[in-house]
Amino acid sequence: MEGILGGNVKATDVGVAVYILAAIIFLIIPIPNWMLDVMLAFNISIALIVLMNCLFVKEVLDMANFPTILLFTTIFRISLNVSSTRLILTTGNPGNVVLTFGTFVGGNDMIIGAVVFIILLIVQFVVINKGSERVAEVTARFTLDAMPGKQMAIDADLNTGAITDAEAAAQRQKLQDESNFFGSMDGATKYVKGDATAGLIITFVNIIGGTIMGVLRQSMPFGDAISQYGLITIGDGLASQIPSLSISLATGILITKGTKTADFSGTMIKQLFGLPKVMTIVGGTLILLGVATPLNTILFLIFGGVFIVVAINMQRTIGVETIEQEVAEEEEAAEEIRRPENVVSLLSVDPIELEFGYGIIPLADVNQGGDLLDRVVMIRRQIALELGTVVPIIRLRDNIQLNPNQYIIKIKGIQVAEGDIMFDHYMAMNPGYVEEEINGYETVEPSFGLPAIWINESQRERAESLGYTVVDPPSIIATHLTEVVRSHIAELLTRQDVQNLVDNLKESNPVLVGELIPNLLGLGEVQKILQNLLQEGVSIRDLLTIFEILADRASGTRDTDILTEYVRQGLKRAISGRYFAPNEINEVITLTPQVEQEIMSSVKQTEQGAFLTLDPQRISAIMEEVQAQVAAMEESGKTAIIVCSPIVRMYFKKMSEDYIKDLIVLSYNEVENNVSLNSVGQIS
């Protein structure tokens, strides 16, 4: 078979193909009545298999291909209808199965058979199909409407550490599969409805056509012809409608089962007969009806007594199960105490943690309307767009040891920031031009240390009208967390993160990545360069340009600090655009040539890298001058930027870090040509 078809062909593939091809062939080629018997028996078997699978399957997605199965069984059943019609009209003998359904199931009477057939159609068409169609439509609509909320819940669980990345991906895939399934089922129920309609039409055609054939071709009396062919036709209709009814019932069961992973039959029986009180009431009612009414006394007494006995036994069973469960829980607790502690899980440290007191829990609880989890998701997205790196998962935990309204931020298990909020209050900050003050509780904005006041809801509109910047508690926490993550993003960039960035770039630029890593630079050296850029807030999103520059320069030096300067100069459009306005005069602070020469003269080159040997007193004197110039610019409401020679920039930046952490130091090679600079101060 493999040689003929030219590939690996599975037996299941062949079986499905034969099933569909048989349906098409039966529509074209006449088949003998014995083969029709085989196919009808096979059709009944398939219908029962589908019904039992839908009844006992634990989850609807385990029957994800049900819409396709529904289509296949429908077309196969219609092809058998066509074949049986052909035999009825040509030979008058459609086989044992059809005749048996007409004589045995139909009571060997056309009227009885017709009544049974019509009842089956009514049950299938009016009750099952109509209900299934409506349930499928509503379920599909609700599933699609609920998708955004479920996706946000998955992201929230991922951020809180309740699930892993793999589990989150699996849940998202399951959510998508459920949406596709119920959307397909909404349309697939139309197959069942159309199948019932087609069966009714085919039955009428068979009766009319068979009667005409009997009268004209076989010269039978009209009464004999309609009686004989009507009985055969009813048998054919029953033989096809019973499997069709099974498929319709399977469709209804699968749609109404929902998405819970549970034993359907066991759950259903437990829900019906699980309460002893209900069984006792029903049993007593049946006994009362048997005694006080003309109903069959013995029958109702038997049923009532059975239900009461079941209720008594059930009550005993529940008591025993309760005791066994309590014993099992006690044994499990004791075993947990005796079990040696697994300390391996305690060794891992979360990169970023946000811990908060119980008073802040409503801000993080989605059920209480809190959106802090959503804001954390947006923080990761914002920094990815801004700096070009993926922020690790931010764990959110409540900590009863903290004050109710206190929160702390940890980086690699170490607290780096904290803050306090007032629930149901707003923080109002004066941007500098508000003249009229507003009453409130004085505080300090935690992200930037600005003076602020807490105000209540009734004061919010007035504060905004006066010009205050008003923010709510979730925004305060989110802003603080964003600034902390941004300031520590360099140390959060691991080798694995860099490898992921490299792999992503390699898909579109394999030649560049292959030339640079590991031939010119190792992964650790690339990590150090990217960390240097992130340390000063330079985005690494344009990784292609960064790697192009490194590939050009790494052949001359492997000093990561020098390579960082080359990259910064290559990214001058982005750096200059961040700090300067083009075609305007931008005020900056510069270094005198004497200071630059003094710094360069004190640079000591070693195998471990370069470092300054400048006298500490001299460094302190220079930094005092820098602090004075920076303070003068900030008092005028402008951001202090120091511009110096390219060869001096990285050494001056390192020298200033211990004195002014966030000082902006640029080189002349990092300024675009269309930017005009005006030195308003010199470090001398």
N, C-alpha and C positions, 0 to 999 in steps of 0.2 A: 504493500500500500504506500509506503514511504517513497519507494522508487517511482511509482506511477504518478503520484501527486507532487513529487519533487520537493518534499520537505517533511518535517515531523508532524504527523497527524495523530491527534489523540482519539481514543475510542469515543469519548464524549462528544467531540466535534462531529465525528461521523454520525453518531446517533441523532444529534439535533438536526443535522442536515437531512438525514433520511426521513425524520419526522415531518419536516416542512415540505420536502419534495413529495412525500407520499400524499400530503394534503392537496398539493397542486395536481399531481397525477390523477387522483381520484375525481377531480373536477373535469378531467378530459377523457380518461379511458374508463370504459365500463369494467366493473369487477364482478366476479361470481358471488352468489349469495353466501357461500361458505367463508369467503374472505371478508365479506361484510360482517359476518358474525364475529370473526376474530378481531376486526378493527373496532367494532362496537364494544366488545368485552374489554379491549385495551383502553378505549376511551373512558369507560366507567372506572377502570383501575386508576388511570391518571387523575381523574376527578377526585376520587377518594383519597389518593396520596396527597394531592394539593390541600384538600380539606383538613386532613389530619395534621399536616405540617403547619398550617396556619393556626390550628387549634392549640398545638403543644409547643410551638416555637416561643422562646422566652423574650425575644426582642424583634421588633418589626424589621430592623435592618438585616436580621438574619435571612429575611425573605426579600432582599433589596431588588431582586430581579423579578418580583411578582408581576409588575405591569407587562413585561415581555412574555412571561409564562401565560398570562391571561390572553394576550394576543394570539400566541401559538395554539393554545387549546381551543380558542374560538374558531379560528380558521380551519383547524382539523375537524372540529365537530360539524361545521357547515359543509365541508367536503363530504363527510359521511351522509349528511342529509341529502345532498345532490345524488350520491351513489344509490341510496335507498329509494329515492324518488324515481330514478331511472329504472331500477328493478321492478318497482311497483307498477309502473306504466307499461313496461315491456313484457314481463313474465308473470306479474301478479304474485310472485314468490320472493319476498325480500330476505328470506332466511329465518333461522330458528329464533334469533334474539328478538326481532321485530314481531314475529308471530306470537311469541311467548308473552311479550309485553301487551299485545293486543288482546289475547285470550285470557291469560292468567291475571295480570295486573289490572286489565280493563274489565275483568269479570265476564269475558266472552260476550260482551254486549256493547254495541256501539254507543248507546246512550250513556251507560255507566262509564265507559272509557272516556267519552267526550267530557263528561262532568269532571272526572278526575283530572284530565288534561287541562281543562279550563281553570280548575282550582290551583293546579301547579303554576300555571301562567300568572294568575292573580297574585299568588303568594310571592312569586319571583319578581314580577314586574312592578306591582304596586307597593309591596311591603319591603322586600330586601333591597332591590335595585334602587328604588327611590330614596330609601334611608341611607344606603351606602353612598350614593351620589352626593347627597347633602352633607354627610359627615366628611367625606373626602374634600369637598369644596371648602368647608369651614376650617378643617384641619390644615389644609394647604395655606389658606389665608393667614391663620393665626401663627403657623410655623414661620412664614416669611416675615410677619410683623414682629415676631419675638427674636429674630436673629440678631439685630444690633445689641439688644440687652444681654442676650446670652454670650455674645462675643466679648462685651465689656466685662461680664462676670468672669469669664475665663482669664482675661487680662488682669483683673483684680486678684484672682487666686494666684496667678503667676507672680505678681508683684509682692504679695504677702508671703510667698514661699509655700503655699498650701499644695501646689503642684509644680512639677518640673517642666522644663522646656519641651521634653518629649511628650509628657502627658498633655500639655497645653496644645501641642500640634495634633495629637490624636483626638482631643475633644473638639478642636476646630474642624477637623476632617469629618468627625461624626456628625457635627452640626450641619455641615454642608451636605452630607449624604442624606440626612433626614429631610432637609429642605428639598433636595432633588427627588427623593422617594415620594413624599406627599404631593409634590407638584405633578409627578408622573401619574400617581394614583387618581388625582383629580380628573385627568383625561382618560385613564384606563377604565374607569367605571362606565364610560360611554360604550365600551365594547360589550359589556355585560347587558346593558340596556338594549343595544342594537341586536344582540344575539337572541334575546327573548322575542323581540319584534319579528326578526327573521323567521324564527321557529313557528310563530303563529301564522305568518303568511305562507310558509312552505306547507303547513298542514292543510290550509284551505285549498291551495293549488293541487295538492295530492288528491283530496276528496273530489274536487271538480274534475280534474284530469282523469282519475281512475274511473269515475262513474261514466264519463264520456267514452273512455276506451272500452269499458265493459259493454256498454249499450251498442256502440257502433262497430267495434271490431269483433266482439265475441257474441253478439246478438243476445245479450242477457237482458232479462226484464229490468226495468229501472229500479224497482225495489231490491232485487237481488244484487244488482251492481253496486248500488250505494251502500248496501249492508256489508257486502264482502270487502269492497275497497275502503269503505269508511273504517271498518275494524282494523284493517292492515295499516291504514294511515294513522289511526289513533295509536296503534302500537309503535309506529315509527316516531310519532311525536313524543310519546312517553320515553322511548329509548334514548332520545336526544335531550329531552328536557330534564330528566333526572340528573345526568351529569352536569348539565348547565346550571341546575339548581344548586348542586354541590359547589360548583365554582363561585356562584353568586354568594352563597353562604360563607365560603372561605374569604371572599373579598370583604364582606361585612365584618367578619371576625377580625381580620387583620387590621382594618381601619379603626375599628372601635377599641382595639386592644391598647392603643397608645404606645409610648416609647419606654415604658418601665421594664427593666430587666427582672422579670419575676416568673415563677411557675404559674402560668395562667390558670390551669385547671385547679391546682391546689389552692391558689389565692381565691378563685371564684367560689369553690366549695366552702372554704373557710369563712368567706364573707357571708354566704347564705346560711350556713349551719354552724357558725362559730360561737353563737351566744346561747348559753343554756336557758336564759330567761325567755328568749324568743321561742325556743323549742317547747318550753313548758306552756306558754300562752297558747301557741298553735295547737298543741296536743289537747289541752283543756277545751278549747273552742270546738275541735272536731268531736270530742266526746259529748259535749253539750248538744251539738247539732244531731248526733246519732240518737240521743235519748229524747230530745224535746221536739223533734220534727219527724215527718214520715220517711225521711231518708233511710237507707239501708243501715240498720243499727249495728249489725255485726261488723260490716265493712268500716264504718266510721270509728267504732270502738277500737278496732285493731289498729287503724292508722293513728288515732290519738294516743293509744297506749304505747305504740312504738316510739312516737316522738317524745313522750314523757320519759321513757326508759333511756333513750339516747341523751336527753338533757341531764338525767341523773349521772350517767356514766361520764358525760362530758365534764360535769362539775368536778367529779373525782379526778379526772385526768388533768384538769387545769390546776387543781390543788397540788397534785404530785409534780407536775411540770414546774410549778412555782417553787416548790421546795428544792427540786433538782437544780433549777436555775440559780437559786440563792447559794446552794452548796458549790456549784460550779464556779460562781463568781468569787466566793471566798477562797476556793482552792486556787483559782487563777491569780488572785491578789497575793496569796501566800507564796505561790510559785514565782511571781514577779519580784517579791522581796528577796527570795532565796537565790534568784538567778543572778549570776555575775553581771555587773553593769557593762554594757557595750560602750566603751569610751571613745571608740573610733569616730563615731558621729559627733562627738564633742570637740574634735580637733579642728574641724573646718571653721573658717571665719568668713562671715558675709562681708563682701566689699563695702556695701553701704547699708546702713540700718537707720530707720527712723522709729524711735521709741517715744511713746506718749502716755500721759496719765489717763485715768479712766474718764475724766471730764471731756477729753478730746475724742473719745470713741465714737460719739454720734457723727463727727465729721468724716470718719472713715467707714462708717456703716452705711452701706447702700440702702438697706431696708429702712433706715431712719432719714433718708434723703441726703446723706453725706456724699460728696463728690471728690474727696481727697485721693481716693484710689485712681480715679480718672485723671486727676491732675498729675499724679506720679507718672502715668503713662505718657501724658503730654510732655512732661519734663524730659523723658528719655528721647522722645521724638524731636523736641526742640534742640537739644544739645547735639543730636545726630546731624540735624540740618545745619547747625551753626558751626560745629567744630569737626564734623566728619568722622566721629568715632562713636561706637556703641557703648552706652552707659550700662554697667552691670545691673542685674536685677536689684531693685531697691526693696528691702524687706521692711514691712510695717508691723510693729508689735506693740501691744499695750504692756505697760510696766506699772504694777501697783506700788512700787517703791518710789515712783516719782510723785510730785505734787499733782493734784487733779488736772490743772491747766498747764502743766509743764511738758515740754518735749525736748528730746536730745537727738543729735545726729552723730552717728558713729561712722568712721572710716576704718575698715579692717579691724573692727572690734574696739577701737579707741575713740572716746568722745572728743569731737572737735568743735562742736557748737551746741548751743542750747537756747531756749526761748520760752516765754510765757505768753499765753493769750487769755482773753476774757471771752468766754462763750456768750453768744447773743449780743456781742458788742462789735464796734467797728473801730479801726485805727485811723485817726486823722493826722496827716502830716502837713506842715506849713512849707510850701515850696519856696518861700522867701519873700513873697510879695503880698501876703495876707496881712492886713492891718488890724482888723477886728478879731479878737481872740474868742474862742468858744470854750465853755466849761467842760471839764472831763478829768479823767485820771491820767496824770502824767506818766509817761513810759518812754522807752527807747525802742526804735524799730530795730529788730534783731539782725537783719541782713546787712545794713550799712551803718548802723549805730546812730541814726538820725533821731532827734527829739520828736516825740509824738504824744498824742493823748488818746485815751479810750473814750468813745462816745457811744450812746445807745441808739436804737433804731429811730427814735423820734427826732434826734439831732442830725441825722444823716443828710437830709435834703438841705438843711440850713448850712451845714459845714461845706457841702459841695457848692452851694451858691456863693459862699464867701471866698471860694478858691482853694479850699483844702483838698488834698489828695486823700480820698477815703477808700480803704480796702477792708475786705472781710477776713476773718481768721483763716479760712482755707488758703486764701491768696497769700497771706503772710507766711504761713508754713511752707507753701509751695515755692515762693520766691526765695526764702531762706535756704531751702533745700537745693534749689537750682544754683544759687551762688556758691554753696559749699561744694556741690558736685563739680561745678565749673573750676573752682580753685584747686581741686584735688584730682582733676581728670587725668593729669599727667601720670601720677603714681598708680592710678587705676588701670592704665593701659598695660596689659600683660603681653607676654610673648605670644600666647595663644590668640589674643585679640589681633595682634599684628599679623600673625599667620592667616587669620580669617580675612583680613584686609588684602593681604597679598594674593590669597587664593581667588578672591573676588576680582581683583585686577588682572590676574593671570588669564581668566576666561576670555577677556577681550584684548589683552596685550601680552601674549605668552613670550614673545621675543624679548621685550624690555625686561620683564621679570627674570627670565632665564639668564640674561646678560648680567643683571645686577646681583641676584641672590642665587647661589652663595659665592659666585666667582669674584665679585668685587667687595661685597660687604656681607657680613653674617646677619642673621635675623636679630640678634641682640644689638648689633650696631644700628640697624634700621630702627629698632625700638627706641634706642637712646635718642636718635635724631628726632623722631616723632614726639617723644616726651619733651624734648627741649622746645619744640614748636608749641605744643599744647601748654607748656608752663607759662608762656607769655601770651596765651590766648590766640595763637595763630592757627587758623583752621587747616586741618589735614585732609579735608574733603577732596581737594584736587590732587589726589594721590598720583595720578598719571604725571602731572608736571613735576611733582616732588621726585619721583623715581627717574624721570628724564634728566633732571639736574644732577642727581646723585650718580647716575650712570656716566655722565660727562665728567664729573669732578672726582669720583672715588678712585680713579686710576692714579691721581696725583697725591692723594692723602687719604688716610683712614681715620683722621682725627674727627670725632663726631661733633665737637664744638665748631671746628672750622667748616665742616660740611653743613652744619646747621645754618651758619652765616651765609653760605652760598645759596642754600635753599630759600632763606628769607629774602635775599636779593632777587631771586627768581620769582618770588611771590609778591614783588613790590606793588603790583597793581592792587592786590587785595589789601595789603598792609597800609598802603598810602590812602586808599579809599576809606579805610576804617577810621583814620584819625584826622585826615585833612580834607578840606573842601577845595575842589579845583577852581582855578580862576579867581581865587580870593587870597588875601594876605593872611597867612596863618602864623600866629605868634608862638615861638618856641624858645627854649633855653639851649644854649650851646656851651661848649668847652673851649677854653683858650688853647692855642697851640702848645703853650708851655705845659698845661695840665695833661694834654694828650701825650706829649713827649715824655713827661714824667711817668705816666702810667705804663707806656710801652717799654721804657727803660727798666722798669721793675718786673717785667714778665720773665719768669724762669721756665725754661722748657725742660721737661723730664720725660722718661719713658711712660710714666703714668699720665702725662698731660701737662698743660701749662698752668701756672699759678702765679699770683702776685707776691712780690717780696717787699712791697711798699711798707714803710714804717707805719705802725698803727696810729701814732699821733697825727701823722700826715693824712692818713685815710679819714680820721675823725674830723680834721680841719676841713677837708674837701667836702665831706658829707654835711657838715654844719652849714657850709655855703649853699649846698644843694637844697637842704631843707628850708633855708631862708628864701631862696628863689622860688621854690615850689609853693611855699605858703603865700608868697606875694601874688602868684598867678591864681591860686585857688580863691584868694580873697576877692579877686576881681571877677570871679565866676567862671573861670576858664580852666580847662584841663591842662596840667603841666606836662609837657613833652620835651624831652632832652634829645637833641640831635647831635651826633658826633661822627668821627671818621669810621669807616667800616672796620678797620683793624683794631679800633679801640672799643667798639660797642660791646662786645661780649664780656670783656674784662671789666669795663665800667659797670655793666649790669650786674655782674657777680659781686662787685665791690659794694653796690648799693642795696643788695637784697636784705642784708642784716639791719639796715637803717630805715629804708622805705620799701616795703614789700611789693607794692603794686606800681612802682615807678615805671613809666613808659620811656624806654630808651630805644631810639631808632638811629640808623646810620643814613648818611646822605644817599647811599645807593638804594635805599628802600623807599625813597620819595620819588613820585612820578614827576616828569618834566613839566607838566602843566600846573604844578603846585608851587606857589610862591611862599617863601618863608621869611619871617621877620624876627630876628633875635631880640628879645626884650630883656635878656639877662644872660650873663656869662659867668661860668664857674671858673674862677681864677685863683 
